[in-house]
Amino acid sequence: MKNNRKYIFVVGGVMSGVGKGITTSSIGAILQARGYNITALKIDPYINVDAGTMNPTEHGETFVLDSGLETDQDMGNYERFMNITLPSENYMTTGSVYETVIHKERNLEYGGRCVEVVPHIPMEVIERIEKASAKAKSDITLIEIGGTVGEYQNILFLEAARMMKIKHPEDVLFVMVSYLPIPSKVGEMKTKPTQYAVRTLNSAGILPDVIVARSETFIDKKRKEKIAMFCNIPERYVISAPDVDSIYEVLINFERDDLSRLILKKLGLPYGKTDLKKWYDLVEKIKHPKSKVKIGVVGKYFGTGDFVLSDAYISVLEAIKHAAYKLNLKPEISWINSEVFEKEPEKLEGLKNFDGVIIPGGFGSRGIEGKIKAIQFLRENKIPFLGLCYGMQLAVIEYARHILGYADANTTEIDRDTAHPVIDIMPEQKKNLEDSNYGATMRLGAYPAILKKGTVAFGAYKKAKISERHRHRWEVNPEYIDQLEKAGLVFSGVSPDSKLMEITELPKAIHPFFLGTQFHPELKSSPLDSQPLFLEFVKTAAGNKK
């Protein structure tokens, strides 16, 4: 393109969880539909160098890129909405930025100058943004700044955004996602919190070009007029973003307000025809399903105080939805705490109410025996089962205990002294663990696998070689593979050197769908391109209705 690369910063006002990630993803999708090459970055205001050590019940899911970098769940939203694969350069945290600046200072890369928080931290942020944009050869780069305007944690990132506006005055645009509450006792949508949020953003030297007004309902003309008057932007640049049943309706609503054309006009870019047919077709399927499918998710990362945090498994939940939507089904997803089955095993009978059950990944011993009990129940009652990462490992343990007869079979993650360590740490990683060097002990990112013909996995993928993303330390112990296979368990996917077991399953003649993956297939699912194993699982579950 003749134009310089363009940059859109997305910031949030009033409260956290307002939907910046979905807004960023939706803007990316509608600009893609106009024919532009888009990439997206997430800036997290944490001292953590990456998201790998963050508690999922506090921060939500850790999303792993092909490169192996552990990132915020919004990176998953960007990939799903825009159907793109993002590199490590597109994610940064406060910790990673400071780490780089300190490393440069130690290497005398600042030429002996005094290195200061301002301008050197914002300058590093700008350099990263521009490098990511250049690597992606993007026409427009979206940058989501985590947190809420007014927080101390993201001040330096706002400063970087302000400096970029000075550096590229015609090429930078600011979007604020704010919230307009409707207090139940007042009964009126209130704009004052947004006005204060905009003034706080102004104090950082930034004027929003677009305000995305999140609320329970569509924002009316009166509220648009007030925001336009007190926040100093044209009324047409106040975009309504009401609550919707599906996040994939958001971009449709944005286009109703002509958002992509308004953004391109502000950036001085041409806007031809848009093509959102696939998205309209998807939303139509979501709104008018032919039937429903009931899926249970047995996990342990749901509780956060008195509330349920489904974000801990957001990619799993979205992958279920993508498969159901493709099959024109309405997914009814229920969350089940695995610890319930340990205290009240009679509640396992409740699993019969589901058409299929997923046991996702995780770490540690809490709730594990409950998951193993659930897997045994699903296997014996021929209820479709999909195990992800730890879910696959627990399926192997369950099979070793109840089919091979090794009652104490376990993973050395939980019991280092087990007589039958059917799941064990990779030998080359043991020293790292002994030295408490946990950051070097995981298999992270995309790895290839070879599938066996005639298996459920091969039938789902319809090809012999695949690549999927991993996030784990322990593996199926090679010493037990022959015994497990002779007992009927099939390892249908293996690493190219045949040393690592990637997929395990039971033949369809024995069970309609009993399959576990060492990798995380949910990380590569998108609404317009459902992940093959999830699609096969949901299809089987729908055909297995009680």
Backbone hydrogen bonds, N-H to C=O, Kabsch-Sander energy under -0.5 kcal/mol:
donor,donor_aa,acceptor,acceptor_aa,energy
6,K,139,D,-2.5
7,Y,171,D,-3.2
8,I,141,T,-2.8
9,F,173,L,-2.7
10,V,143,I,-2.9
11,V,9,F,-0.5
11,V,175,V,-2.8
13,G,177,V,-2.7
15,M,13,G,-2.0
18,V,15,M,-0.5
23,T,19,G,-2.4
24,T,20,K,-3.1
25,S,21,G,-2.4
26,S,22,I,-2.7
27,I,23,T,-2.6
28,G,24,T,-2.2
29,A,25,S,-2.2
30,I,26,S,-2.4
31,L,27,I,-1.9
32,Q,28,G,-2.2
33,A,29,A,-1.9
34,R,31,L,-0.7
35,G,32,Q,-2.5
36,Y,31,L,-1.7
38,I,36,Y,-0.6
39,T,140,I,-1.6
41,L,142,L,-3.0
42,K,90,N,-2.1
43,I,144,E,-2.7
44,D,42,K,-0.6
44,D,92,M,-2.9
46,Y,44,D,-1.1
51,A,70,E,-2.3
54,M,51,A,-1.3
58,E,55,N,-1.5
59,H,55,N,-3.0
60,G,55,N,-0.5
60,G,56,P,-1.2
61,E,311,D,-1.7
63,F,61,E,-0.6
63,F,71,T,-2.4
64,V,62,T,-0.5
65,L,69,L,-2.2
68,G,65,L,-1.5
71,T,63,F,-3.2
71,T,69,L,-0.6
73,Q,61,E,-0.5
75,M,72,D,-1.7
76,G,73,Q,-0.9
77,N,73,Q,-1.3
78,Y,74,D,-2.4
79,E,75,M,-2.1
80,R,76,G,-2.6
81,F,77,N,-2.7
82,M,78,Y,-2.3
83,N,79,E,-1.3
84,I,79,E,-0.8
86,L,84,I,-0.6
90,N,87,P,-1.7
91,Y,88,S,-1.8
92,M,42,K,-2.1
94,T,44,D,-1.4
94,T,46,Y,-0.7
95,G,46,Y,-2.4
95,G,48,N,-0.6
96,S,48,N,-0.5
97,V,93,T,-2.2
98,Y,94,T,-2.6
99,E,95,G,-2.4
100,T,96,S,-1.8
101,V,97,V,-2.4
102,I,98,Y,-2.8
103,H,99,E,-2.1
104,K,100,T,-2.5
105,E,101,V,-2.4
106,R,102,I,-2.4
107,N,103,H,-1.4
108,L,105,E,-1.5
109,E,104,K,-2.8
111,G,108,L,-1.4
113,R,110,Y,-1.7
115,V,113,R,-0.5
116,E,114,C,-0.5
120,H,116,E,-0.8
121,I,116,E,-0.6
121,I,117,V,-1.7
123,M,119,P,-2.5
124,E,120,H,-1.8
125,V,121,I,-2.0
126,I,122,P,-2.6
127,E,123,M,-2.3
128,R,124,E,-2.1
129,I,125,V,-2.3
130,E,126,I,-2.6
131,K,127,E,-2.1
132,A,128,R,-2.5
133,S,129,I,-2.3
134,A,130,E,-2.3
135,K,131,K,-2.6
136,A,132,A,-2.0
137,K,133,S,-0.8
138,S,133,S,-1.9
139,D,37,N,-2.4
140,I,37,N,-1.8
141,T,6,K,-2.7
142,L,39,T,-2.7
142,L,140,I,-0.5
143,I,8,I,-3.1
144,E,41,L,-2.7
145,I,10,V,-2.6
145,I,143,I,-0.6
146,G,43,I,-3.0
146,G,144,E,-0.7
149,V,12,G,-3.3
151,E,148,T,-2.1
154,N,151,E,-0.6
155,I,152,Y,-1.3
158,L,154,N,-2.1
159,E,155,I,-2.2
160,A,156,L,-1.8
161,A,157,F,-2.1
162,R,158,L,-2.6
163,M,159,E,-2.5
164,M,160,A,-2.1
165,K,161,A,-1.8
166,I,162,R,-1.6
167,K,163,M,-2.2
168,H,164,M,-3.1
171,D,168,H,-1.7
172,V,168,H,-0.7
173,L,7,Y,-2.5
175,V,9,F,-3.2
176,M,210,V,-2.8
177,V,11,V,-3.1
177,V,175,V,-0.5
178,S,176,M,-0.7
178,S,212,V,-2.4
180,L,214,R,-3.0
186,V,183,P,-1.1
187,G,183,P,-3.4
190,K,181,P,-2.7
195,Q,191,T,-2.1
196,Y,192,K,-2.4
197,A,193,P,-2.1
198,V,194,T,-2.6
199,R,195,Q,-2.1
200,T,196,Y,-2.1
201,L,197,A,-2.1
202,N,198,V,-2.6
203,S,199,R,-1.7
204,A,200,T,-0.6
204,A,201,L,-1.1
205,G,202,N,-2.2
206,I,201,L,-1.7
209,D,174,F,-2.3
210,V,174,F,-1.9
211,I,237,Y,-2.3
212,V,176,M,-3.0
212,V,210,V,-0.5
213,A,211,I,-0.8
213,A,239,I,-3.3
214,R,178,S,-2.9
214,R,212,V,-1.0
215,S,241,A,-1.4
224,K,220,D,-2.0
225,E,221,K,-2.5
226,K,222,K,-1.9
227,I,223,R,-2.4
228,A,224,K,-2.6
229,M,225,E,-2.4
230,F,226,K,-2.7
231,C,227,I,-2.0
232,N,228,A,-0.7
233,I,228,A,-1.2
237,Y,234,P,-1.7
238,V,235,E,-1.9
239,I,211,I,-2.8
239,I,237,Y,-0.7
241,A,213,A,-2.4
243,D,215,S,-1.1
249,E,246,S,-1.9
250,V,247,I,-1.2
253,N,249,E,-2.3
254,F,250,V,-2.3
255,E,251,L,-1.8
256,R,252,I,-1.2
257,D,253,N,-1.0
257,D,254,F,-0.7
258,D,255,E,-1.4
259,L,254,F,-2.1
262,L,258,D,-2.0
263,I,259,L,-2.6
264,L,260,S,-2.4
265,K,261,R,-2.3
266,K,262,L,-2.1
267,L,263,I,-2.0
268,G,265,K,-1.0
269,L,264,L,-3.1
275,D,33,A,-1.2
280,Y,276,L,-2.5
281,D,277,K,-2.8
282,L,278,K,-2.0
283,V,279,W,-2.6
284,E,280,Y,-2.1
285,K,281,D,-2.0
286,I,282,L,-2.4
287,K,283,V,-2.2
288,H,284,E,-1.7
290,K,328,N,-2.6
291,S,328,N,-1.0
293,V,330,K,-2.3
295,I,293,V,-0.6
295,I,332,E,-2.3
296,G,356,G,-2.3
297,V,334,S,-2.7
298,V,296,G,-0.6
298,V,358,I,-2.4
299,G,297,V,-0.8
299,G,336,I,-2.1
304,T,307,F,-2.3
307,F,304,T,-1.5
309,L,302,F,-3.4
309,L,307,F,-0.5
310,S,308,V,-0.8
312,A,309,L,-1.2
313,Y,310,S,-1.9
314,I,311,D,-1.5
317,L,313,Y,-2.5
318,E,314,I,-2.5
319,A,315,S,-2.3
320,I,316,V,-2.0
321,K,317,L,-2.0
322,H,318,E,-2.9
323,A,319,A,-2.0
324,A,320,I,-2.5
325,Y,321,K,-3.2
326,K,322,H,-2.0
327,L,323,A,-1.5
328,N,325,Y,-1.6
329,L,324,A,-3.2
330,K,291,S,-2.3
332,E,293,V,-3.0
333,I,331,P,-0.7
334,S,295,I,-2.3
336,I,297,V,-2.8
338,S,299,G,-2.5
338,S,336,I,-0.6
340,V,337,N,-1.8
341,F,338,S,-1.0
342,E,338,S,-0.6
342,E,339,E,-0.6
343,K,339,E,-1.5
344,E,340,V,-3.1
347,K,344,E,-2.4
348,L,345,P,-1.9
349,E,346,E,-1.3
350,G,347,K,-1.5
351,L,348,L,-2.2
352,K,349,E,-1.7
353,N,350,G,-1.7
354,F,351,L,-1.6
355,D,294,K,-2.2
356,G,294,K,-1.3
357,V,384,P,-2.7
358,I,296,G,-3.0
359,I,386,L,-2.3
368,I,365,S,-1.9
371,K,367,G,-1.5
372,I,368,I,-2.4
373,K,369,E,-2.2
374,A,370,G,-1.9
375,I,371,K,-2.5
376,Q,372,I,-2.3
377,F,373,K,-2.1
378,L,374,A,-2.6
379,R,375,I,-2.6
380,E,376,Q,-2.7
381,N,377,F,-1.9
382,K,379,R,-0.9
383,I,378,L,-2.1
385,F,513,F,-3.3
386,L,357,V,-2.0
387,G,515,L,-2.5
388,L,359,I,-2.8
389,C,387,G,-0.5
389,C,517,T,-3.3
389,C,519,F,-0.7
390,Y,388,L,-0.5
391,G,388,L,-2.6
392,M,389,C,-0.7
392,M,517,T,-0.5
393,Q,389,C,-2.0
394,L,390,Y,-2.7
395,A,391,G,-1.2
396,V,392,M,-2.0
397,I,393,Q,-2.1
398,E,394,L,-2.7
399,Y,395,A,-2.2
400,A,396,V,-2.4
401,R,397,I,-2.4
402,H,398,E,-2.5
403,I,399,Y,-2.3
404,L,399,Y,-1.5
406,Y,400,A,-2.6
407,A,405,G,-1.4
409,A,406,Y,-2.2
410,N,420,H,-1.9
412,T,423,I,-2.1
414,I,411,T,-1.5
415,D,411,T,-2.6
418,T,415,D,-1.3
422,V,410,N,-0.7
422,V,420,H,-2.1
423,I,410,N,-1.4
424,D,475,E,-2.5
426,M,473,R,-0.8
429,Q,426,M,-2.1
430,K,426,M,-0.7
430,K,427,P,-1.1
433,L,429,Q,-1.9
434,E,430,K,-2.3
435,D,431,K,-2.0
436,S,433,L,-1.7
437,N,432,N,-3.1
438,Y,436,S,-1.3
440,A,437,N,-1.7
441,T,438,Y,-1.6
443,R,472,H,-3.6
444,L,442,M,-0.9
445,G,470,H,-1.9
446,A,66,D,-2.4
447,Y,468,E,-2.5
449,A,466,I,-2.1
450,I,494,V,-3.4
451,L,464,A,-3.2
452,K,492,S,-2.5
455,T,452,K,-1.1
459,G,455,T,-2.2
460,A,456,V,-1.8
461,Y,457,A,-2.5
462,K,458,F,-2.9
466,I,449,A,-2.4
468,E,447,Y,-2.1
470,H,445,G,-2.4
472,H,443,R,-1.2
475,E,424,D,-3.0
477,N,422,V,-3.3
480,Y,477,N,-2.2
481,I,478,P,-0.9
484,L,480,Y,-2.4
485,E,481,I,-2.7
486,K,482,D,-2.5
487,A,483,Q,-1.3
488,G,485,E,-1.7
489,L,484,L,-2.2
490,V,505,E,-2.7
491,F,489,L,-0.5
492,S,490,V,-1.0
492,S,503,I,-0.5
493,G,503,I,-1.4
494,V,450,I,-2.2
495,S,500,L,-2.4
498,S,495,S,-2.8
502,E,493,G,-2.8
502,E,500,L,-0.6
503,I,493,G,-2.0
504,T,516,G,-2.5
505,E,490,V,-2.7
506,L,514,F,-1.8
510,I,507,P,-1.9
511,H,507,P,-2.2
515,L,385,F,-2.1
516,G,504,T,-3.1
517,T,387,G,-2.8
518,Q,502,E,-3.4
519,F,502,E,-0.6
520,H,469,R,-3.3
523,L,520,H,-1.6
524,K,521,P,-1.7
525,S,522,E,-1.3
526,S,529,D,-1.4
529,D,526,S,-1.3
535,L,531,Q,-2.4
536,E,532,P,-2.4
537,F,533,L,-2.5
538,V,534,F,-2.8
539,K,535,L,-2.3
540,T,536,E,-2.3
541,A,537,F,-2.7
542,A,538,V,-2.7
543,G,539,K,-1.5
544,N,540,T,-0.5
544,N,541,A,-1.1
545,K,542,A,-0.7
